[in-house]
Amino acid sequence: MEQNHKPLLVRKLKNKGFIGGAHKPEQSFLRFLRNHPDRKEVLKDYEELVDDGVILRQKKNKGIHVSLTSDKKKYGPYLQ
């Protein structure tokens, strides 16, 4: 069964307030996937959101950090 996990990923960043300049280490953001049954599908959806510019990846001193784009037009449709 194919399921779209993009709203889950967008909601996780928005509810924690990681929008625009606020960011979180990618490794800790994706930690919930350790025991997730659809890990590969969620990672595929995650990469699509990064490619679409909805989730921003930034290289920082201590690794890669992620945040939600500040453009609500991009992430708004996933919160419906």
N, C-alpha and C positions, 0 to 999 in steps of 0.2 A: 504494500500500500504506500503510494507516494504521498508525502505530506510536506507542506511548505513550512519551514521553520524560520523564515525571515522575520515574521512579526515577533516571535519569541526573542530573537537576537536584538532587534531594535528596541523592544520594550525593556529588556534587561539594561541597556545603556541609558535609555531615557529615564527610567524610574530611579536610577542611582544618580542621575544628574551629570553624566559624562557627555556633555554636549559642547561642541565648539572647542574652546581652549582647555576645558577640563578633560583629562585623559586618565586611562587606567592601563596597567601592564597587560599586554595581550595574554600572557600565560595565565594570569589570575582570572581574567575575564572568561577564558575558555575552560576553566577548571571544572565547571559543572558537567562537562562532556565525559569525564572519566568513566562514569557509570551509565551514561545515556545509551539506550538501546539503538538509536539511529545516529550514532556518532559521525559516520561517513557522510550521511545526507546533510546533517547540520553543518559540517565543515564545508561541504560543497555550496550550500546556501550562504554561508559566511563569506566565502571567496567571491561569490556573485555580488554580494552587497559591497564588498571592497572594490570590485571592478566597476560597479555602478556609481561609486562615490558617496554612498550612503554612510558607510563606516570608513573612517579615515585611519590609516596606519602611519605612525610617525616613528622614526628612529630617534631614540633618546640615549642618554649615557648608559642606562642599565637595560638596554634591549628595546623591543618594539612596544609601543603604546598605542592604544586604540581609543577613539572617541566617535560620537555620532556627529555628522555634519550639522552645522548650524542652520542650514537651509531646510526649513520645515516642509517645503514643497517636495523635497526628495524623500524624507522619511515619513511624512504624514500619511501616505497611502497604506503603509504597513501597520498603522495604529488603528485602522478602521475595525 
